[in-house]
């Protein structure tokens, strides 16, 4: 505990270490965040496409094939964006929205 009037030094990373930490976070989030976004997209596509008359097997197959492009696009987007907090919020909110909408659409179509 410090005496009154003394300044407490906060922990701060050096600029080099901060840059390394940001790059590591960006790479890890590009892999993991893109994976979860793609999984939510594939689930949403597999559930919603049969409502338009498509065979459920074909809908799942199209969702899986197009999921590759979603994964690559999201990973490149996360890796190239300058603002980490904004991209983190966007990817997580899109993932949660798709994961929330898929069961609702499935129960409405059944």
N, C-alpha and C positions, 0 to 999 in steps of 0.2 A: 504494500500500500504506500502511496506517495503522500508526502506532506502537502498541506494546502499551499497553493501557489507554484508548485513544481509542475513542469511540463512533462507529460508522459509521451514518450516517443512511440509512434504507431509503427507497426510492421509494414514495410514497403519493399516491394521487389525492385531489384535493379532493372534498368530498361532492357538489358539483354535477356535477363531471366523472364521478364514479363513478355517479351516478344516470343520466346520459346514456348512459354505456357499458352499464349494465345494461339500459336500455330498448332500445338498439340491438341488443344480443345477443338479447334476448327477441324482437324483431321478426324478426331474421334467422333465429333458430332456429325460430320459429313457421312461417316460410315453408319453409325447407329441411328441417327435421326432419319436419314434417307431410307434405311431399312424399315423402320416402323411406319414411315409415311407410305412406302410402297406396299407394305402389308395391309394397311388400312385401305389404300386405293384398290388393291386387288379384291379385298373382301367386299368393298362397296360395289365394284364393277360386277363381281360374280352374283351379287344379290339383286342389283338393279336392272341389269340387262335382260334377264328373263321376263321382266314385267313388260317389255316391248315386243314380246313374242319370240325371243331367241331361245334356242335350246340351252338348258342350264349347263350342260357340259361344254358347249361352245362358248358360252358366256365366261365360264371360269378360264377356259383356255385363252380367250382374247384378253381377259384381265391379266393373266400371268404374262403373256407376251408383251402387252403394253406396259406392264409394271417395270420391265427392264428400262424403258425409256424414262419413266418417272424416277427410278432410282438414280440413273446416270445424270439426269437433269438436275435433280435435287442435290446430289453430291457436288456437281460442278457449281451450282448456285451458292451452296453453303461455303465452298472453298474460295469463291471469288468475291463474296460480299465483304465489305469493310466493317459493317456494324454487326458484331456478334450477338448482342442482346436482341436486336430486332429480328434477325434471322432465326434465332432460337425460339422466340415467341411465335413467329409465323409458322414454322415447321411443327411445333408442338400443338398449336391451335388447329391447324389443318388436319393433323393426325387425329386429334380428339374429335373433331367435327365429323370426319369420315367414319370413325369407329362408333360414334354415337348414332349416326344416321343409318348405318347398315342394318342393325337389328330392327329399327323402326320400319324401314322399307320392307324387310323380310316379313315382319308380322303383318304388314298391310297387304302384301301380295299373296299371303298364304290363305 
